[in-house]
Amino acid sequence: MDNNKHELVVIVGSVREGRFGPVVASWVAEQARTHGGFDVEVVDLAEIDIPLALPEASPMAAGEAYPRPAGMAALTSALEGADAFVVVTPEYNHSYPASLKAAIDWHFTQWTAKPVAFVSYGGAAGGRHAVLHLENVLTELHAVTIRDGLAFPNYFTAWQDGQPLDPEVSGYAKTLLDQLAWWAGALRSAREAAPYPA
């Protein structure tokens, strides 16, 4: 690990058959590596055991003793070690996938005082409804959501060979990543200086 870089976890939120999420996440990860401010790990929720049924106690109350399934250990470790997140989400019925909500709900402190950026895709709205809902949820977990996200309306006509067709998108991605890196550094310094008062 390069101490001058931030640990970035890119989360593929969809587990749907035939999903487009891995294409978007791969491109986002490439942009983040090119940016130079991050060590990048892509976490695909389709590869992780994420039950919908939760234990009786909340992860906030149980802390380190929270009984997560063994198959979730890699996800928990990635979230714990991250300085920042990019959530890649589609929009299902004007919101985000159940797989993403379950992954969030199985955790609590792993999100606290860390920045989260969003890259969404969908039909005419480009996944923006999903992002609005995610901002509410992650704010409740004391995460810091980044204003400048990326949205891909009608993604099925906006991409070719794993790349967006709009030549300006890379510039928008750089703005997102610049803001994410700033917040990652500021919040990491703050966490190291004093425990977050959750």
N, C-alpha and C positions, 0 to 999 in steps of 0.2 A: 504493500500500500504506500502511495506517495502522500506524505502528510500535507503537501500543498494542494492536494486534490480532495474533493468531497466524494463520499461514497453515495452513489446514486442508484436507486432501485427503480427500474421501469417495470410497471405491473401490467400484464396483459389481463384485462378484466373479464373478457368473454370466454366462456367454455363451450359455446354453441358449435354444433357441427357445421363445417364449412365457413367458419368465422374468418373475418378479415383482420382481426386484431393483431395477429403475429406479424403481418406485413407492415402495419403502422408502427408497431413496437420496434421492429428491426430497424426501420428508418429513423425513428426517434433515437434509438441507441447509437446509431451511426453519427447522427448530428451531435449528440452529447460527447462522443469520443473525439470528434473533430473539434469541438469547442475547446477541449483541453482542460477544463476545470473539474472533470469528474473521472472517477473510476466507476465503470458502469456494469451493473448486473441486471439481466432481464429475468423476471420471475413470471412464469406462465401459470395462471391458476388452474388451467386444465391438467397440469401435471401434479397437482397437490390434492390430497384427501381433505376436503373441507365439508364436514357434515353441517346440515342445517340446524340440527338439534344441539342446543347449548347446555352446558352444566348449569346447576341451580345458582351458584354464586357468580357474580360478575367478574370479569378479568381485572377491573379496577379494585374490587374488594379483595380478591384472592391473591393478586400480585404474582410473585414467582411460583406460587403453589397451584396456579390455575391448571386444571387437568386437560391439556390439549392432546389430541391424538398424535401418536408417534409420527404419522405421515405428514404432520404439519410442522415438524421441527425445522425443516429447511426454510419454510416461509417465515416462521417466527424469528429465526436467526438472521435472515436477510433484513427483515423490518427493524429488528433491534440494532443492527449494525449500520443502518442507513443514516446518512446526514440529510438526505432529501429524496423525494419521490416524484416520479411522473406516472400518473394513472392514465392508461390508455383504455377508453371505454366506448362502446357503442351506445345507442339509445334504443331501449325496448319499451314500447308503450309510454313514451315521454319520461322514462327514468332509466336507471342503470341496472345491470344484471344482478340477479340474486347471488351469483357466485362472488361478486365483488362485495356485496353487503355482508355475506357470511364471513369472508376473509377479514373484513374490517371489524366485525363484531366479536370475533374470536380473540381480538387484541385490544389493547388500550394504551398503555404507557409507550408502546413502540412508535406511536404516532406523535406523542406529546412534544411540543416545542420544536417541531420539524416542519420544513416547508413542503408543500405539495402543489405540483403543477398538473394541468389536465390537457390531454390531447384526445379529442372526441371525433367520432365519425358517425354518419347516419344518412338519413334522407335529406329533406329540405332544410331541416334545422341543424344538421351537422352534429347532432349529439348534445346540443347546448342545454336541453332540458335535463339530461342526465348529469351534466356538470353542475347545474344549479342545485340539484338535490345532493350531490356529493359534497359541495361546499358546506351545506348545512350540517351534514353528518360529521365531516372531519373537523369543523369548527367546534363541535361538541366535544371532540376528543383532544382539544387544545392544539391541533395542528394549525399551521399558518398557510392559507391558500393563496396562490399567486394569481395576480390579476390577469396577466397576459397569457392566455392559453392558445391552443390551436384547435380549430374545428374544420372538419372536412365534410361539407354538404355534398350529397349525391356522390359519395366516394366511389361508387361503381363506375362513374365516368370521369373521375378526377385523378385517377392513378393509372400508371402504365409501367409494367415491368418493375414493380416494387418501389416506384418513385412517384411523388405527386407531380402533376403536369404544370401547376402554377409555378413559374420560376421565382416568384417572390416569397414562397413559403419558407425557404431556408433562412431568409432574413428574419421572418417572424419567429422561427424556431430559435435563432440566436438571441432575440430579445427575451424570449421565455427563459432560455438557459442562463443568460446574464443575470436576470432577476433571481432565478432559482439559486445560482451560485452565491449571489450576495446574501440572500437570506440564509442559505446553508452555513456560510461562514459566520454570520452574525449570531445565529442561534446556537451553533456549536460552541462558540466562545462563551455565550451566555450560560449554556448548560454546564460547561466546564467551570465557570466562575461560581455558580450557585445552583442548587437544586431548583427546578421549576416549581412554583407554589400552586400545584394542582389541588 
